[in-house]
């Protein structure tokens, strides 16, 4: 009897262990495991909310490149590669630190690894408080700073830097530390949320917090990937399984015009 009980207990334990080990694996839109080293498009789950993620320059010759969202959903943007930072595995697990890297030749000649950095997007921010000396939000990590320059018109707005996601990061550094978690916005549709988790890659701030990575817009309604309170459910589509466009449709296309024809081929990896 004890032998039978031991066997049943072993089977039950093995089942639990196997289930736990497989539920945190990230899958692409075709239901396959998200594999390290393979390029995937990062697309929004919801239709009509724009296209895939890509890289752009805010102004000419500005580096590093910013991660932005294509305005039209028919554009898949650029493919990205995911690499586990700690685990030496061939697939990506949820809630584990992960490096995200654009799979494209970079005109800035720096790293394609994504990182969170501060940039001035010339975004106009409507300040609700009227006291210019109130600095309660100065230590908020991802809020717009305050610009004390006054405009002559009555519509006073501030222009200030904001934290966004760019290229130019380093592997296993706090500013380049991301994770993917499952999102349940729409039951029955498997989607994910990308999060920024600096403490999982050795941040010395002492803050054990992950931040959602979503979309913010500047005054021209250009959409940037950035740490934000809002959720941005995404799916991952293998770039080799997507229909390729004969015409370069990515926002990144305007950069390739300045490169050689060989480099232009690298930049044209977008799809309709």
Buried (B, 14 or more C-beta within 10 A) or exposed (E): EEEEEEEEEEEEEEEEEEEEEEEBBBBBBEEEBBBBEBBBBBBBBBEEBBBBBBBBBBEEEEBBBBBBBBEEBEBBBBBBBBBBBEEEEEBBBBBBBBBBBBBBBBBBEBBBBBBBBEBBBEBEBEBEEEEEEEEEEEEEEBEBBBBEEEEEEEEEBBBBBBBBBBBBBEEBBBBBBBBBBBBEEEEEEBBBBBBBBBBBBEBEEEEEEBBBBBBBEBEEEBBBBBBBEEBBBBBBBBBEEBEEBEEBBBBBBEBBEEBEEEBBEBBBBBBB
